[in-house]
Each structure stands twice: as C-alpha cells, then as structure tokens.
Amino acid sequence: MIDFQVEHFFSDGVYSRKMTIPQGVIVPTHKHKFNHISIVASGKVQVTVDGETKEYVAPAQIEIKKDQVHTVVALEETVWFCIHATDVTDPECIDHELISGE
C-alpha cells in the first residue's frame, strides 16, 4: 500500500485532505457524492475525468463534479488537496461520507 502522507483539516463545514503522491503513482479511480475542488499545490499530474485526460502543473485547481469517475497519475511528486463541504469531522468516517461506494 502506498503511503500518501494524508493530513486531514476541518474548519466550520469545510474539510481538506492533503496528500503527497509519489511520482508514477496512480490514485485509484473513484467518484464522489458531492462536487468538490482539488488543488495541485506542487508537482504535475495527469487527471482523467469521465474519460477526458488533462495535465495540470502546480499551482492549479480543478472542479470535480459529483458522480464523475476520476483518476490521478502523479507525473512528478505532487502535493494534492481535496476540498469538500461537509460537517463530518472524523477522519475514520470521512471517506464513507464523501466517496461513492465506500
């Protein structure tokens, strides 16, 4: 299993997940229950959303709509943030709240 060095941040209905994705690593394909914003803070990624692939070089932000199947490939080591609106504040429960199929 890959160590993404995940950090969780919670503040008044906003959740942010910070991940460090090593070069060459693929974040497994998934989809979310709600629209959210992802931020490429450093590095370079290839993001495929519903079959359309684009490259992003930091700094960049991406809106990912609910139910859009997406995959991220780190072309360089990348620091990636996912920003969600939610009142859940338990890191153990957050994936179940936000990711479809969890």
matplotlib code that plots the C-alpha trace (Angstrom):
import matplotlib.pyplot as plt

x = [0.0, 1.2, 1.8, 0.2, 1.1, -2.5, -3.3, -6.9, -8.0, -11.5, -13.0, -16.6, -18.2, -15.1, -12.8, -9.4, -7.4, -3.7, -1.9, 1.6, 1.6, 4.9, 5.9, 4.4, 1.7, -1.9, -4.6, -7.3, -10.3, -13.3, -16.1, -17.6, -21.1, -20.7, -19.0, -15.6, -12.4, -9.0, -5.8, -2.4, -0.1, 3.1, 4.1, 2.5, -0.4, -2.5, -6.2, -8.8, -12.4, -15.1, -12.7, -11.2, -7.5, -5.7, -2.3, -2.1, 1.1, 1.1, -0.4, -3.7, -7.2, -9.8, -13.5, -14.7, -18.5, -20.3, -20.5, -17.7, -15.3, -11.8, -8.2, -5.0, -1.5, 1.5, 3.9, 6.1, 5.9, 2.8, 1.1, -2.7, -5.6, -9.2, -11.6, -15.1, -18.1, -19.1, -19.9, -18.2, -15.1, -14.0, -11.1, -12.3, -15.7, -14.9, -14.4, -17.8, -19.4, -17.7, -16.8, -19.4, -19.2, -17.4]
y = [0.0, 3.5, 6.0, 9.2, 11.0, 12.1, 15.0, 16.0, 19.6, 20.5, 24.0, 25.1, 22.8, 22.6, 19.5, 19.5, 16.4, 16.9, 14.0, 13.7, 11.5, 10.0, 10.2, 7.5, 6.6, 6.3, 7.3, 4.7, 5.5, 6.7, 9.2, 11.5, 12.1, 15.9, 18.5, 19.5, 21.3, 19.7, 21.8, 20.8, 22.7, 21.4, 18.9, 17.8, 15.4, 13.8, 13.7, 11.7, 12.7, 10.7, 9.6, 13.0, 13.4, 16.7, 17.6, 20.1, 21.8, 23.5, 25.7, 24.6, 23.9, 21.6, 21.3, 17.7, 17.3, 14.6, 11.2, 12.0, 9.0, 10.3, 9.0, 11.0, 10.0, 11.8, 12.8, 14.3, 14.1, 16.1, 17.7, 17.5, 18.9, 17.9, 20.5, 19.4, 21.0, 18.6, 18.7, 15.3, 15.8, 12.2, 11.1, 7.5, 8.3, 10.9, 8.5, 6.9, 10.4, 11.7, 8.8, 6.8, 3.1, 3.4]
z = [0.0, -0.9, 1.9, 0.7, 3.9, 4.3, 6.5, 7.5, 8.2, 9.4, 9.8, 10.1, 7.5, 5.3, 5.0, 3.3, 2.7, 1.8, 0.1, -1.2, -4.2, -5.3, -8.9, -11.1, -8.5, -9.7, -7.2, -7.7, -9.8, -7.8, -7.7, -5.0, -3.7, -3.9, -6.1, -4.8, -5.6, -5.9, -5.8, -7.2, -4.7, -6.2, -8.8, -12.1, -12.6, -15.3, -14.4, -16.2, -15.5, -17.2, -19.9, -20.7, -19.7, -19.0, -17.4, -14.6, -13.3, -9.9, -9.0, -10.4, -9.2, -10.6, -10.0, -9.9, -10.1, -8.1, -9.7, -12.2, -12.3, -12.0, -11.7, -10.9, -12.0, -10.5, -13.3, -10.6, -6.8, -6.1, -3.2, -3.8, -1.8, -2.0, -0.5, 0.4, 2.1, 5.0, 8.7, 9.3, 11.4, 12.0, 9.6, 10.1, 8.7, 6.0, 3.0, 3.7, 3.7, 0.5, -1.8, -3.7, -3.0, 0.3]

ax = plt.figure().add_subplot(projection="3d")
ax.plot(x, y, z, "-o")
ax.set_aspect("equal")
plt.show()
